[in-house]
Each structure stands twice: as structure tokens, then as C-alpha cells.
Amino acid sequence: MDNHSGMSPFEAAFHASAERHERFWIFGVLVMLVLLTIGTMFYVVHDYGLVTGTRSYATDPQAPAREAPFQDGKVVRTGPNAYAVYMVGRAWHWAPDVIHVPQGAEITFYVTSADVLHGFEIQGTPVNLTAVPGVVGTVKYTFRHAGLFRIICNEYCGMFHHAMVARIIVDPAGTP
């Protein structure tokens, strides 16, 4: 039986047309939302120029934290204007807790955790990683301005999570 029973032929045609019209607009809006979401993700990844990666996965979650560069954290000069910073998050502190780098140098951060998940965020920059036990996350960043930058843990990690702060001191270009 027709669901338009009791209607004139004009009314039945109008309702059938309106249903098609509504389906068209609903489908169109859904397609636009999907395209907007994909476009936004593409813009953020490519425009900010920040893509994170991992070197390796360890079967023992403590393995990367036991490697020599991660023992107490380390800053290593890798080129004329390039540095590698090995950071490890442990219960409520980052190692090293103070880092000095020159302005304009390309810094590669190698970040891992020795115990639980920690968030590695450098305030005032787009740098944001999750430090995972057994995984070494990497990200590159160039500090264009001298000053003090704080590394905070933005992933709840326990009782003193709020105190898990390290500092990056960016020395003005040309200072030894």
C-alpha cells in the first residue's frame, strides 16, 4: 500500500520530491563535514610542519630508558647548528630538567618514559608528544626566539603530575 494514501496526486508528488530533496541535502552536508575534517587534519600537519615519529618499539618497556643517552637525559651537538636532546620522563620529573640551546638551532627531541604515560609539551610551541614506556618519540623544532620555555607533562601521571616541569633556556644567537 502506498504511504501517500488519501492524498491527491499533487500532494503525493510533492512529498516524494521533498523526501528526495531532503536526502540530497543530508548527504551533501555529511560529505562536506568529512571533507572539512580531512582538510583540517591535512592543514594542521603540513602547515605547522610538525610530524612526530618513533624510532622503534621495545618489547621491554624499560629498555629505552636504560640506554646511555636516556640515563639522566642528554644534550648532544650533532652538527654546526643542530642538537639532539634525549629526554626521559620518570615519576614527576623530566631528565634533564634544564636544557640550554642556542637560538636558531634545529633541535631533535628523543622522548621516552621510564614508568607511565607522560605528555611532553613545550609551552608556546606546537611541540606535543606522548612519552610512552618502550617507545622513543621524535620531533624536530627550531627555537626562533631566545628566552625560557617550559616543558610540562600534559598527561595525568599521578599525584605530583602538576609539578612535572622542565626548562629550556634558549640563549640568544652569538652567545657562547
MOKA-V616842 format. One record per helix or strand. SS is the DSSP state (helix for helix, strand for strand). FROM is the first residue (numbers start at 1). TO is the last residue. Records with the same first field share a line. If there is no record, write none. Layout:
SS: FROM-TO ; FROM-TO
This chain:
helix: 9-47 ; 63-66 ; 68-70 ; 161-163
strand: 53-57 ; 74-79 ; 82-90 ; 93-95 ; 98-102 ; 106-113 ; 118-122 ; 128-131 ; 133-133 ; 135-142 ; 147-152 ; 165-171
